[in-house]
């Protein structure tokens, strides 16, 4: 079905000025039968023009998705090293600018104390758990000095405390796995060292 610019705009594809600009940017296409000029109307194959528009929109969407994926990968690579493969769609200047912006944003967040290094968090938690475990090791002895308890009662208390330690160790291991590979994450060691006794 042939039509003019107004007919194509009437399909709801886009406004006439947008379509006119889009057609002007197109090289010779089979669906453009005649370009309008000086009062002469466009002659356009409407279904083919719609298909061409949709194909270009799909291409733009895919490019945007790819750029977003590349940007996400760049974020993952920050602090780890240079990306293994050059990112399609990003020039060297764009990558440099993105890295600089990320570094500035990270420094600002650290200055505002919005970011805490993961290693410091793991170290602090490990220290707390280690001290807690040391206190628990003498808990039943301290308790026995304050009140009279039978050996069975002391054993039951120690068993409950050990079960709590095991449960906390499991929680710490799950936390470690959630935030990183347990084999390379110091948090994994917390459950083993501070809570395994």
DOLO-669554 format. One record per residue: x, y, z of N, C-alpha, C, O in turn; residue in one letter. Coordinates in steps of 0.05 Angstrom, whole numbers, plus 5000, padded with zeros to 4 digits. Atoms other than C-alpha are relative to their C-alpha. Example, Ala and Ser with C-alpha at 12.3 -4.5 7.8 and 13.67 -1.06 7.14 Angstrom:
<sites>
501849765000524649105156501850245000503950245013A/498449764999527349795143498550225014499550445018S/
</sites>
This chain:
<sites>
501749765000500050005000501850255000503550285018X/498449765002503050664978498550235015496150235016X/501249774986501951305017502150225002504350204992X/498249774996505051975035500950015029500449835045X/498949974973508452235097497850015021498149895042X/502249984981501852405131498749725005497949665027X/501250274997499251695118501849835019500849685035X/498150154983505551405150499850095029499849935048X/500349904973504851865210497449925013497249885037X/502750084990497451675216500049725012498249655027X/499850274989499550965232500850005030500749795043X/499249984973502051225299503049935004503949915027X/497250074999509251065282501650225015503150175034X/498749774988511751765300498850254988497050234971X/501149755012510352495285501250054972503349934965X/499149955027511152765215502950115000504550024984X/497249895000517453185232502149785006504249774994X/498250214993520652575264500449814976502749734970X/499850185022519052125205501450134976503050004963X/498649855022521352665155503049995005504649954986X/497150004994528052715191501149724997503449694987X/499050285002528651955194500349924970502349804963X/499950065029527151885119502450144987503750034970X/497849855011532152435103502749875005504649904990X/497550134992537552045139500449734987502549614988X/499950275013535951405100501450024973500850204958X/499050025028540051215039497749914982495549864992X/502250085018536051014978499049735009500449535011X/501450244991531050495002497849934980496650114969X/502150095019526250084960497250105009495550154992X/502649914991520450305004499550304997497350394999X/500449715007521751044988499850014970501850014955X/500450005029518651074919500650284989501750304967X/499449735009519151834914500350185025498650175042X/499649814978522052354961498550264995498550364972X/501549755003517752964973501950244999503950255014X/498549755002520453644953498450214986496950154967X/501349775013517754334935497049944995496049984972X/502850045002510554154948499249734988496949664987X/500550265011511253474916499949805023501749795040X/500450184978508652934963501949764999502749674978X/498550254999512652334987498349784989495849794991X/501450255008510851664958501549775014503849715007X/498750204982512251115009498449755001496049755001X/501350264995510850375014499649985030501549925045X/500649974972507450425082500849755016502349775036X/499250234984508149695107503149965001504249885021X/497150035000515449665085501450215017503450155030X/498849794984516950335118499649945030501549985046X/500550084972513750085183502049785009503149795030X/498150224994517949455180502950105003504350025021X/497349894998524249865168500450165026502450145039X/499949854975522650325227500349815023502049855041X/499950194978521349735273502749865001503749805023X/497350135000527849395251502150195011503950105026X/498049814989531750035266499750045030501650065045X/500549974971528350105334501149755015502349785036X/499050254988530049375349503150015002504349935022X/497149985000537349505329500950205022502950145036X/499249814979537650125374499749885028501349935045X/500550134974534649735432502249805006503249795029X/497950194996539749185422502750135006504250045023X/497549854995545449685419500050125028502150115042X/500249894973542950015483500449785021501849825041X/499650234982542549335517502949915001503949855023X/497250085001549549165494501750205014503650125029X/498549804987552249825518499649985031501550015046X/500550034971548849725586501449765011502549775033X/498650244992551749025590503050055002504449965020X/497249935000558649295572500750175024502850145037X/499649824977557949835625499949845026501549895044X/500150174976555849315677502549845003503649825025X/497550154999561848895659502450185008504150095022X/497949814993566249505664500050055030502150065043X/500349964971563549625734501149765015502449795036X/499050244987565148905752503149994999504449895017X/497150015004572248985725501550225015503950205018X/498749784986573649625764501449895025500149745041X/498550094976578949485816501149724996502749635013X/499050275005580248805786502250004979504149844980X/498149985022584149005725498650094975496350154975X/501149915026583149185652498349774990498849544994X/501850205011577548835616501549824982503449904968X/498650195016579648205581499750054970501650004955X/500549945028576548415515499150294997497850405014X/500949735004575549105486497050014997495849844985X/502949995000568349335495499050134974499950354967X/501249895025564449435431498350245007496850245026X/501749774996561350115426501250215018500250445019X/498749814983566050455475502750074989504449904984X/497349915009571850875450501850005024501049985047X/498049984978578250925491499350245018499550225042X/500749754985576151635511497649955018497550045041X/502450064984569251385534500749825024499749865046X/499250184978572350825575501650155021501150115045X/498449854981577351295606498250195017498550215041X/501849834986571751785623498349855020497949945043X/501650164981567451235654501649915024500649925047X/498350084978573250995695500650235019500550205044X/499549764984574851695719497550075017497850135041X/502549944985567551815738499549805022498649875044X/500450204980567251155775502050045023501250005046X/498149964979573651305813499250245017499450235042X/500949774986571051995832497649945018497550015041X/502450084985564351705854500749835024499649855045X/499150184978567851175895501450155022500950115046X/498649844980572451675929498150175016498350205040X/502049844986566552125945498449835019497949925042X/501650184982562551545974501749925024500649905046X/498350074978568551346016500350235019500350205044X/499749764983569452056041497550055017497750145040X/502549964985562152086061499449765018497449765032X/500250254984563151406095497649844992496349705009X/502250165010557851096051501049734991499549544989X/498850265008562750546030502049925022503550085032X/498050114981566650106077501349764985499949594975X/498750225013571949636048499249735011499049705036X/501050274992569548916050502049865019501249735038X/498050134983576148686080499950105029500249955048X/500249884973575249166139497549885014497749835038X/502450114988568148906151500649715009499949635031X/499450274993570548186149501949995024501549825042X/498149994978576348356196498650075026499249945047X/501549924975571748706246498249785010498149725034X/501850224992566748136246501649775011500949655031X/498250224991572347626253501050065028501149885045X/499049934973575148006313497849975021498349875042X/502250024981568348056346499449715006499149635030X/500750284995566947316336502249855015501649685031X/497850134986573847116360499850075030500249895047X/500249924972572947516425497649875013497749785036X/502450124990565947246433500549705006499649595026X/499450294997568446526424501849965025501549775039X/498350024976573846646477498450035025498949895045X/501749964976568646906526498249755004497849675027X/501750234997564146316511501549755011500349585024X/498450234991569845826524500149985031500349765042X/499950004970569746026598497350055012497150095037X/502649924990562346156604499049805022498149895043X/501050194980560445506640501650015026500449975048X/498349984976566345576688499250245017499050235041X/500849754986564246286705497249975012496750065034X/502850044990556946076712500049825025498549865043X/499950194977558745496759501050145025500450055047X/499049854977562245996805497750165013497850235037X/502149824990555846406812497649845011496449925030X/502250174991550645846819500949715000502749634985X/499350294999550845106837498649874976496149884973X/501150155023549944686774501249725000503549685007X/499050275002550543946764501649974974501550144957X/498450045024555343656713498249974976498950074954X/501950045023549343456669499050274991498750324967X/501049735007546744176671502250154985501650284965X/497849865014553544456652500549884972501050034953X/499750135027554143946595497850094981498350144958X/502349915016547144136570500450294991499850354968X/499549725007549044876571502250014979501950164959X/497950005020555544736534499149904973499950004952X/501050115025551844326482498350214985498550244961X/501749795012546744886470501850224989501350324967X/498249795010552345396464501549914975501850064956X/498650115023556044936415498150004976498950074953X/502050005022549644866373499650284989499450324965X/500349725009548845626372502450084984502150224964X/497649935015556045696349500049884972500750014953X/500250145026554945186293498050154982498450184958X/502049865016548645556271501150274990500650354967X/498849755008552346216271502149964978502450124960X/498050075020558045896232498749954972499750044952X/501450055025553045656179498950264988499150304964X/501049745009549946356175502350164988502050294967X/497749855011556946656165500949894974501750034956X/499250135025558546146111498150084978499050144955X/502049915020552046316075500550294992500350364968X/499549715006553647056080502450034983502550184964X/497650005016560546926053499549924971500450054952X/500650105027557846535994498350204984498550224960X/501749805013552747085980501650234988501050344967X/498449765008558147625974502549934985503950114976X/497650075015563647235940500649705002499349565018X/499250285000566946575927501249935027503250055035X/499050074973567946235994502949925001504249955021X/497350105001574545945972502050235000504350205009X/498249775001577546635961499150235018500450445018X/501149794984573447026011500849965029500249755040X/499250044972576347146081497749965018498049855040X/502350054983569247136108499549715004498449635025X/500550294997569046386096501649895023500849705036X/498350094978574646306146498850065027499549935047X/501149924974570546636200498549775013498849715036X/501550234989565846046207501849785008501349645028X/498250224994571645566207501850055024502049885042X/498049954979576545906253498850105026499450005048X/501049874976572546336301497849845014497349875038X/502450134989566545876310500149705000498249575009X/500050295003568745166298500749855026500249615028X/499250134975571345026368497649945018497949835040X/
</sites>
